[in-house]
Amino acid sequence: MSDFNILHNPRCSKSRQTLALLEENGIQPTVIEYLKTPPSEKELSGIIKNLGVSARDILRTKEAEYKEAGLDNKELTDEQVINLMVQYPKVIERPIVFNETVAAVGRPPENVLDIIK
């Protein structure tokens, strides 16, 4: 099985709980503090593909940056949304656990159990 990564925000309780759950299950993921080191457009596109969702499905719509970035414009393509997510990483849902073939949003944290077992 491929190594796992986690898009992590240490200030987020769900992110901390998901990281702890992974560790309890013997997974030592590479922790990516995505607010400090946002994923590239290519990386984010791959994560979204592996989640099996559209880019809009992992947007944090209540963040101020959501409107500030113009992400409330429903005319934006997935490519445009992903570009804005890289520029405004605060709008990316968290935590996301992923590797090269699978991904899961840790809301609730138990969602990640499906991809690590």
Backbone as CSV, one residue per row, in Angstrom:
resi,resn,N_x,N_y,N_z,CA_x,CA_y,CA_z,C_x,C_y,C_z
1,MET,0.851,-1.197,0.000,0.000,0.000,0.000,0.881,1.240,0.000
2,SER,0.477,2.221,-0.745,1.235,3.474,-0.826,1.186,4.217,0.499
3,ASP,2.188,5.029,0.725,2.211,5.874,1.911,1.102,6.907,1.811
4,PHE,0.628,7.346,2.968,-0.448,8.327,3.000,0.082,9.700,3.364
5,ASN,-0.663,10.699,2.904,-0.417,12.107,3.215,-1.694,12.643,3.844
6,ILE,-1.556,13.728,4.591,-2.733,14.400,5.130,-2.574,15.902,4.927
7,LEU,-3.589,16.506,4.275,-3.659,17.969,4.228,-4.201,18.360,5.591
8,HIS,-3.373,19.005,6.376,-3.617,19.164,7.811,-3.554,20.621,8.239
9,ASN,-4.451,20.963,9.158,-4.393,22.255,9.834,-4.353,21.936,11.323
10,PRO,-3.210,22.139,11.994,-3.097,21.769,13.403,-4.067,22.512,14.323
11,ARG,-4.648,23.611,13.856,-5.608,24.361,14.681,-7.018,23.783,14.588
12,CYS,-7.234,22.835,13.673,-8.555,22.257,13.441,-8.713,20.955,14.235
13,SER,-9.758,20.873,15.045,-9.953,19.672,15.872,-10.191,18.429,15.020
14,LYS,-10.950,18.530,13.940,-11.204,17.363,13.074,-9.905,16.894,12.423
15,SER,-9.055,17.826,12.068,-7.772,17.487,11.470,-6.895,16.763,12.495
16,ARG,-6.848,17.269,13.713,-6.066,16.615,14.774,-6.627,15.226,15.087
17,GLN,-7.958,15.100,15.131,-8.589,13.806,15.414,-8.289,12.797,14.300
18,THR,-8.322,13.262,13.061,-8.041,12.376,11.930,-6.595,11.909,11.972
19,LEU,-5.671,12.804,12.248,-4.258,12.439,12.352,-4.070,11.412,13.467
20,ALA,-4.698,11.623,14.609,-4.592,10.674,15.728,-5.176,9.313,15.340
21,LEU,-6.278,9.308,14.621,-6.910,8.057,14.187,-5.981,7.286,13.243
22,LEU,-5.344,7.992,12.337,-4.390,7.342,11.438,-3.262,6.710,12.248
23,GLU,-2.708,7.465,13.190,-1.598,6.967,13.994,-2.018,5.767,14.841
24,GLU,-3.255,5.802,15.374,-3.775,4.664,16.153,-3.875,3.406,15.295
25,ASN,-4.018,3.595,13.988,-4.131,2.475,13.063,-2.804,2.151,12.372
26,GLY,-1.705,2.634,12.964,-0.379,2.302,12.468,0.064,3.050,11.225
27,ILE,-0.640,4.121,10.868,-0.295,4.919,9.696,0.431,6.175,10.176
28,GLN,1.640,6.380,9.668,2.402,7.601,9.951,2.408,8.420,8.660
29,PRO,1.378,9.240,8.457,1.287,9.975,7.194,2.303,11.112,7.115
30,THR,2.571,11.515,5.893,3.322,12.747,5.685,2.340,13.877,5.946
31,VAL,2.660,14.740,6.894,1.768,15.835,7.272,2.105,17.054,6.418
32,ILE,1.093,17.517,5.700,1.257,18.701,4.854,0.392,19.804,5.447
33,GLU,1.036,20.787,6.055,0.282,21.931,6.572,-0.047,22.801,5.366
34,TYR,-1.208,22.544,4.793,-1.559,23.118,3.494,-1.735,24.633,3.514
35,LEU,-1.903,25.233,4.682,-1.979,26.701,4.728,-0.585,27.302,4.535
36,LYS,0.454,26.557,4.953,1.834,27.008,4.770,2.386,26.551,3.425
37,THR,1.998,25.343,3.008,2.486,24.744,1.764,1.295,24.209,0.978
38,PRO,0.608,25.076,0.241,-0.569,24.616,-0.511,-0.177,23.605,-1.596
39,PRO,-1.091,22.668,-1.884,-0.801,21.746,-2.979,-0.786,22.505,-4.305
40,SER,-0.084,21.942,-5.285,-0.090,22.548,-6.619,-1.428,22.241,-7.283
41,GLU,-1.691,22.903,-8.406,-2.920,22.626,-9.149,-2.973,21.159,-9.560
42,LYS,-1.839,20.621,-10.000,-1.785,19.215,-10.427,-2.075,18.282,-9.251
43,GLU,-1.444,18.554,-8.101,-1.676,17.717,-6.915,-3.139,17.780,-6.482
44,LEU,-3.688,18.985,-6.432,-5.074,19.151,-6.004,-6.037,18.489,-6.986
45,SER,-5.754,18.599,-8.272,-6.587,17.932,-9.277,-6.588,16.424,-9.069
46,GLY,-5.422,15.857,-8.772,-5.320,14.421,-8.514,-6.085,14.003,-7.278
47,ILE,-5.996,14.803,-6.221,-6.732,14.509,-4.983,-8.231,14.527,-5.260
48,ILE,-8.693,15.555,-5.965,-10.118,15.686,-6.276,-10.591,14.507,-7.125
49,LYS,-9.770,14.119,-8.087,-10.114,12.963,-8.937,-10.258,11.710,-8.076
50,ASN,-9.304,11.495,-7.160,-9.344,10.311,-6.307,-10.477,10.357,-5.286
51,LEU,-10.922,11.551,-4.931,-12.100,11.678,-4.065,-13.376,11.332,-4.833
52,GLY,-13.333,11.511,-6.163,-14.506,11.252,-6.982,-15.566,12.332,-6.847
53,VAL,-15.118,13.568,-6.638,-16.031,14.695,-6.462,-15.617,15.831,-7.395
54,SER,-16.421,16.879,-7.434,-16.018,18.073,-8.172,-15.229,18.973,-7.211
55,ALA,-14.492,19.907,-7.767,-13.711,20.832,-6.937,-14.605,21.584,-5.954
56,ARG,-15.798,21.939,-6.387,-16.715,22.687,-5.515,-17.126,21.895,-4.273
57,ASP,-17.076,20.562,-4.372,-17.501,19.724,-3.254,-16.554,19.784,-2.062
58,ILE,-15.347,20.296,-2.257,-14.421,20.384,-1.125,-14.070,21.836,-0.800
59,LEU,-15.001,22.732,-1.077,-14.816,24.147,-0.736,-15.416,24.446,0.627
60,ARG,-14.710,25.227,1.400,-15.224,25.728,2.677,-15.923,27.055,2.369
61,THR,-17.220,26.980,2.141,-17.985,28.134,1.661,-18.210,29.208,2.723
62,LYS,-17.950,28.893,3.972,-18.169,29.893,5.032,-16.928,30.738,5.324
63,GLU,-15.811,30.398,4.694,-14.597,31.196,4.873,-14.751,32.526,4.133
64,ALA,-14.229,33.602,4.712,-14.298,34.922,4.073,-13.642,34.888,2.692
65,GLU,-12.578,34.105,2.562,-11.846,34.015,1.301,-12.690,33.420,0.169
66,TYR,-13.727,32.671,0.516,-14.597,32.069,-0.496,-15.201,33.166,-1.379
67,LYS,-15.792,34.164,-0.741,-16.372,35.285,-1.507,-15.292,36.203,-2.054
68,GLU,-14.267,36.438,-1.232,-13.171,37.324,-1.633,-12.535,36.843,-2.943
69,ALA,-12.400,35.517,-3.087,-11.783,34.940,-4.286,-12.752,34.835,-5.456
70,GLY,-14.026,35.134,-5.206,-15.021,35.027,-6.270,-15.506,33.604,-6.490
71,LEU,-15.262,32.734,-5.508,-15.661,31.333,-5.650,-17.167,31.123,-5.571
72,ASP,-17.890,32.160,-5.202,-19.354,32.063,-5.198,-19.928,32.215,-6.611
73,ASN,-19.070,32.474,-7.583,-19.474,32.568,-8.987,-19.649,31.148,-9.528
74,LYS,-20.891,30.746,-9.748,-21.203,29.380,-10.198,-20.772,29.114,-11.639
75,GLU,-20.344,30.147,-12.356,-19.906,29.996,-13.747,-18.465,29.496,-13.857
76,LEU,-17.725,29.511,-12.750,-16.324,29.089,-12.778,-16.216,27.608,-13.123
77,THR,-15.237,27.268,-13.943,-14.977,25.867,-14.271,-14.228,25.215,-13.109
78,ASP,-14.169,23.882,-13.096,-13.398,23.186,-12.067,-11.941,23.639,-12.097
79,GLU,-11.404,23.825,-13.286,-10.010,24.266,-13.425,-9.810,25.638,-12.758
80,GLN,-10.756,26.553,-12.972,-10.665,27.880,-12.350,-10.814,27.776,-10.835
81,VAL,-11.720,26.926,-10.383,-11.920,26.738,-8.941,-10.637,26.201,-8.307
82,ILE,-10.022,25.209,-8.943,-8.785,24.626,-8.414,-7.682,25.679,-8.360
83,ASN,-7.560,26.490,-9.399,-6.563,27.554,-9.416,-6.766,28.496,-8.232
84,LEU,-8.006,28.858,-7.957,-8.304,29.758,-6.834,-8.065,29.074,-5.490
85,MET,-8.322,27.770,-5.424,-8.081,27.030,-4.178,-6.593,27.035,-3.833
86,VAL,-5.751,26.947,-4.850,-4.302,26.988,-4.623,-3.892,28.379,-4.133
87,GLN,-4.510,29.418,-4.695,-4.189,30.790,-4.280,-4.763,31.119,-2.902
88,TYR,-5.901,30.512,-2.561,-6.591,30.755,-1.289,-6.792,29.418,-0.581
89,PRO,-5.710,28.813,-0.065,-5.823,27.456,0.489,-6.771,27.327,1.678
90,LYS,-7.102,28.432,2.320,-8.020,28.374,3.454,-9.402,27.831,3.047
91,VAL,-9.725,27.921,1.764,-11.047,27.456,1.303,-11.083,25.955,1.018
92,ILE,-9.942,25.264,1.136,-9.898,23.816,0.902,-10.400,23.101,2.154
93,GLU,-11.364,22.207,1.972,-11.865,21.416,3.096,-10.712,20.649,3.725
94,ARG,-10.807,20.421,5.011,-9.771,19.707,5.726,-10.385,18.757,6.730
95,PRO,-9.664,17.784,7.131,-8.432,17.260,6.566,-8.742,16.345,5.378
96,ILE,-7.781,16.188,4.503,-7.910,15.229,3.410,-6.723,14.276,3.502
97,VAL,-7.037,12.984,3.585,-6.017,11.941,3.619,-5.970,11.338,2.221
98,PHE,-4.758,11.170,1.691,-4.655,10.681,0.318,-3.316,10.021,0.052
99,ASN,-3.305,9.239,-1.021,-2.060,8.755,-1.610,-2.243,8.853,-3.121
100,GLU,-1.496,8.092,-3.891,-1.581,8.233,-5.347,-2.873,7.683,-5.942
101,THR,-3.577,6.825,-5.194,-4.750,6.160,-5.785,-6.069,6.406,-5.060
102,VAL,-6.033,6.793,-3.799,-7.271,6.986,-3.031,-7.190,8.273,-2.213
103,ALA,-8.367,8.747,-1.803,-8.433,9.941,-0.960,-9.739,9.920,-0.182
104,ALA,-9.741,10.583,0.975,-10.956,10.721,1.780,-10.864,11.997,2.598
105,VAL,-12.010,12.654,2.743,-12.103,13.830,3.610,-12.415,13.322,5.013
106,GLY,-11.652,13.766,5.991,-11.823,13.317,7.369,-12.903,14.067,8.121
107,ARG,-14.075,14.149,7.564,-15.238,14.762,8.218,-16.416,13.834,8.040
108,PRO,-16.689,12.995,9.020,-15.985,12.799,10.294,-14.672,12.050,10.088
109,PRO,-13.797,12.070,11.102,-12.498,11.419,10.973,-12.588,9.952,10.539
110,GLU,-13.623,9.257,10.962,-13.780,7.837,10.637,-13.895,7.571,9.135
111,ASN,-14.199,8.598,8.345,-14.269,8.428,6.879,-12.967,7.863,6.320
112,VAL,-11.842,8.180,6.936,-10.555,7.746,6.387,-10.303,6.265,6.603
113,LEU,-11.032,5.640,7.502,-10.817,4.213,7.755,-11.072,3.386,6.499
114,ASP,-11.992,3.815,5.669,-12.320,3.090,4.440,-11.134,2.994,3.482
115,ILE,-10.250,3.957,3.486,-9.131,3.929,2.531,-7.850,3.359,3.103
116,ILE,-7.765,3.202,4.424,-6.510,2.693,5.009,-6.590,1.218,5.352
117,LYS,-7.757,0.625,5.311,-7.915,-0.792,5.687,-7.732,-1.698,4.500
